[in-house]
Every structure is written in structure tokens, then in C-alpha cells.
Amino acid sequence: MDARLAWLSRRGIKELDLVLQGFLQDGYADATAAEQQAFAALLEYQDPEILDRIFHGVEDEDAAIAALVQRLRAGGS
């Protein structure tokens, strides 16, 4: 597991921590290269932007991130 991704997935908001760390632990290793890149890009967003995409249905302009968010909403792994 990438230490940088592990650090970035710790957001301080319980809901985000559960989703992001859960994916990193249970789904990241089996994810495609595109999904892994999208996850790294998503972690560069600010917390409100991630919350909006995962929990409030805001669609991302980047198709790869939007597809990853759909996977995260469905349980992540």
C-alpha cells in the first residue's frame, strides 16, 4: 500500500475516512490502473468536494473519477 495514499485517505471526517480508507484497504489492490489513478486524483480534492461527489450526487467532470465515485457509492471493493 502506498504510504502517501494512506495518509491522504485520512481526512478527519468519519464518513470520508470509512469510505476512502475502506477502498484503500479492500479495493485498491484489485482496482484497474485507471481506477488507482482516479483515486489518487480524488484524494487531491478538498473534503467538501469529495463529500459532494460521494454523498450528495455531484458528478465529476473527469469520467474516470466519476466512475470511481460510483464504485465507492456502491461499497467500494
C-alpha positions as CSV (number, residue, x, y, z in Angstrom):
1,M,0.0,0.0,0.0
2,D,1.3,3.5,-0.9
3,A,2.0,5.4,2.3
4,R,1.1,8.7,0.6
5,L,-2.3,7.4,-0.4
6,A,-2.8,6.0,3.1
7,W,-2.0,9.4,4.6
8,L,-4.2,11.3,2.1
9,S,-7.2,9.0,2.7
10,R,-7.3,10.0,6.4
11,R,-9.5,13.1,6.1
12,G,-10.7,13.7,9.7
13,I,-14.3,13.3,8.7
14,K,-15.5,9.9,9.8
15,E,-17.7,9.2,6.8
16,L,-14.9,10.0,4.4
17,D,-12.4,8.1,6.4
18,L,-14.6,5.0,6.3
19,V,-15.2,5.2,2.5
20,L,-11.7,6.2,1.4
21,Q,-9.7,4.0,3.8
22,G,-12.1,1.1,3.2
23,F,-11.4,1.3,-0.5
24,L,-7.7,1.6,0.0
25,Q,-7.6,-1.5,2.2
26,D,-10.2,-3.6,0.4
27,G,-10.4,-2.5,-3.2
28,Y,-7.3,-0.6,-4.3
29,A,-5.1,-3.6,-4.9
30,D,-7.7,-5.1,-7.2
31,A,-8.6,-1.9,-8.9
32,T,-7.5,-1.1,-12.5
33,A,-4.7,1.3,-13.2
34,A,-7.2,3.9,-14.3
35,E,-9.2,3.4,-11.0
36,Q,-6.0,3.7,-9.0
37,Q,-5.1,7.0,-10.8
38,A,-8.6,8.3,-10.3
39,F,-8.4,7.5,-6.6
40,A,-5.1,9.4,-6.3
41,A,-6.6,12.3,-8.1
42,L,-9.8,12.3,-5.9
43,L,-7.6,12.5,-2.8
44,E,-6.2,15.8,-4.1
45,Y,-9.7,17.4,-3.8
46,Q,-10.8,19.3,-0.7
47,D,-13.0,17.5,1.7
48,P,-16.2,19.4,0.7
49,E,-15.6,18.4,-2.9
50,I,-15.2,14.7,-2.0
51,L,-18.3,14.8,0.2
52,D,-20.3,16.4,-2.6
53,R,-19.3,13.7,-5.1
54,I,-19.7,10.7,-2.8
55,F,-22.6,11.6,-0.6
56,H,-24.5,14.4,-2.5
57,G,-24.5,13.0,-6.0
58,V,-22.4,15.8,-7.6
59,E,-20.9,14.4,-10.9
60,D,-17.3,15.0,-11.6
61,E,-16.2,16.3,-14.9
62,D,-13.5,13.7,-15.1
63,A,-15.1,10.4,-16.4
64,A,-12.6,8.2,-14.5
65,I,-13.2,9.9,-11.2
66,A,-17.0,9.8,-11.8
67,A,-16.8,6.1,-12.4
68,L,-14.7,5.6,-9.3
69,V,-17.1,7.6,-7.2
70,Q,-19.9,5.3,-8.5
71,R,-17.9,2.3,-7.2
72,L,-17.3,4.0,-3.9
73,R,-21.0,4.7,-3.5
74,A,-21.7,1.0,-4.3
75,G,-19.5,-0.2,-1.5
76,G,-16.1,0.3,-2.9
77,S,-14.4,-3.1,-3.1
